[in-house]
Amino acid sequence: MKANIPGTIALHPIGTIHTDFNALGQCPRSGRFNTNHSVIEIDAQYLEGLYKIESATHLFILYWFDQSDRTQLQRCGRNGKDVRGVFASRSPNRPNPIALSPVKLIRIEGTRLTVSGLDCLDGTKVVDIKPYIPADDRIEEAKIGWDYPGTEGDKVEKSSYSSSNPDKCQCHLFRDS
């Protein structure tokens, strides 16, 4: 599956996510608000890649938000006021709508992983799975420079960049995170 085409990237789904969400409005704004179980069904050809995955209690799931607006470069904050670029947000609307969620691994049965903590539509394609490794993935000094639940008091230096068109913000497009 190796392609040497300059300037291109080929992604091939490795499986499909099954959730209770059939419409965007049903999806939580973040997987951490979803304690329901979801099933990730990995394609049979990748079964060997799941070897010893049960040794991780938590995983990072990378998946593709296929219904995203890939032209949007700025978005409104959750407060509906602050404008920021998509690379300074968790918005699903972005040039490459790759989603990342840390999930709890509940059980594994063959190529089916039962997890909690996903925020996507039923049928969403999985791009990759990685184990969450606390010693490598936890960053004690990490901060975010805007109000976000669980980050009270965390502040970073403000950027000198400002939006060239703050009226462009379209908060109604998705319940984005």
C-alpha positions in Angstrom: 0.0 0.0 0.0 2.9 2.3 -0.5 2.4 5.2 -2.9 5.1 7.8 -3.8 3.0 10.6 -5.2 4.6 14.0 -4.2 2.2 16.2 -2.2 -0.4 13.6 -1.5 -1.4 11.5 1.5 -3.5 8.4 1.1 -5.5 7.3 4.2 -7.3 4.0 4.2 -9.8 3.3 6.9 -9.0 0.4 9.2 -12.5 0.0 10.5 -15.9 1.5 11.4 -17.3 3.0 14.6 -20.8 2.0 15.7 -22.5 4.5 18.1 -26.1 5.5 19.0 -25.7 8.8 17.1 -27.4 9.0 13.7 -27.6 12.8 13.4 -25.0 15.5 14.1 -27.2 17.1 16.7 -27.2 13.9 18.8 -23.4 13.8 19.1 -21.9 15.2 22.3 -19.5 18.1 21.8 -16.7 16.0 23.3 -16.3 12.3 23.8 -15.6 12.9 27.5 -19.3 13.6 27.9 -20.3 10.2 26.4 -20.1 7.3 28.9 -22.2 5.1 26.6 -20.5 2.2 25.0 -19.5 2.2 21.3 -18.1 -0.6 19.2 -15.2 -0.1 16.9 -15.2 -2.9 14.3 -11.7 -3.3 12.8 -11.4 -4.8 9.3 -10.3 -8.5 9.5 -7.1 -7.8 7.5 -5.9 -5.7 10.5 -6.6 -8.4 13.2 -2.8 -8.9 13.8 -2.5 -5.2 14.6 -4.7 -5.7 17.6 -2.3 -8.1 19.3 -1.9 -7.2 23.0 -4.1 -4.1 22.7 -5.9 -5.4 25.8 -2.8 -4.4 27.8 -3.9 -0.8 27.5 -6.8 0.5 29.6 -7.2 3.6 27.3 -6.6 4.2 23.7 -6.5 7.2 21.3 -8.9 6.7 18.4 -8.3 8.7 15.2 -11.3 8.9 12.9 -12.6 10.9 10.0 -15.4 13.5 10.4 -16.7 13.0 6.8 -19.6 15.5 7.2 -17.3 18.4 8.1 -17.0 21.7 6.3 -13.4 21.5 5.0 -13.3 25.1 3.8 -13.8 26.7 7.2 -10.6 28.2 8.7 -12.0 30.1 11.6 -14.7 29.4 14.1 -16.5 30.8 17.1 -15.6 29.6 20.6 -18.1 27.7 22.6 -19.2 31.0 24.2 -20.4 32.1 20.7 -18.2 35.2 20.7 -14.4 34.5 20.5 -13.1 33.8 17.1 -10.1 31.5 16.6 -8.5 29.6 13.8 -9.4 25.9 13.4 -5.9 24.9 14.4 -6.5 26.6 17.7 -9.7 24.6 18.3 -11.1 21.1 18.4 -13.7 22.0 15.7 -14.6 19.1 13.3 -14.7 21.8 10.5 -11.2 21.9 9.3 -9.2 21.2 6.1 -8.4 17.6 7.2 -11.2 16.6 9.5 -9.2 14.1 11.6 -10.7 13.5 15.0 -8.9 12.3 18.1 -10.6 10.9 21.2 -9.1 9.2 24.2 -11.4 6.3 25.1 -11.6 3.7 27.8 -11.2 0.1 26.4 -14.1 -1.9 28.0 -13.5 -5.2 26.2 -12.2 -6.8 23.0 -13.8 -9.7 21.1 -11.9 -10.6 18.0 -11.9 -7.5 15.8 -14.5 -5.7 17.9 -13.4 -3.2 20.5 -16.0 -1.9 23.0 -15.1 1.5 24.3 -16.5 4.6 26.0 -15.8 8.2 25.2 -16.6 8.7 21.5 -18.4 11.7 20.0 -19.1 10.6 16.4 -21.9 9.4 14.1 -22.6 5.7 13.6 -20.6 4.5 10.6 -17.7 6.9 11.1 -14.5 5.5 9.7 -11.4 4.8 11.9 -8.1 6.0 10.6 -5.8 4.7 13.4 -5.6 3.4 17.0 -2.8 4.1 19.4 -2.5 3.2 23.1 -2.7 6.0 25.6 0.6 5.9 27.6 0.3 8.0 30.7 4.0 8.5 31.1 4.3 9.8 27.5 0.9 11.4 26.9 0.1 13.3 30.1 1.6 16.8 30.1 1.3 18.3 33.6 2.1 21.9 32.6 -0.3 22.0 29.6 -2.6 25.0 29.6 -5.3 26.5 27.3 -5.8 30.3 27.0 -9.6 30.4 27.0 -12.4 29.3 29.3 -12.9 25.6 29.1 -14.6 23.3 31.6 -11.9 21.9 33.9 -9.3 24.6 33.1 -10.3 27.4 35.5 -7.2 29.5 36.1 -5.2 28.1 33.2 -3.9 30.9 31.0 -1.2 31.3 28.4 0.2 34.3 26.7 -2.2 35.9 24.2 -1.3 35.8 20.5 -0.7 38.9 18.6 -2.6 37.4 15.6 -6.2 38.6 15.2 -8.9 37.5 12.8 -9.0 39.4 9.5 -12.8 38.7 9.3 -14.4 38.0 12.7 -17.9 38.3 11.1 -17.1 35.2 9.1 -17.6 33.0 12.2 -20.5 30.6 11.6 -21.4 29.0 14.9 -24.5 27.3 13.6 -22.7 24.8 11.3 -21.9 22.1 13.8 -22.0 21.5 17.5 -18.3 21.5 17.3 -15.8 21.0 20.1 
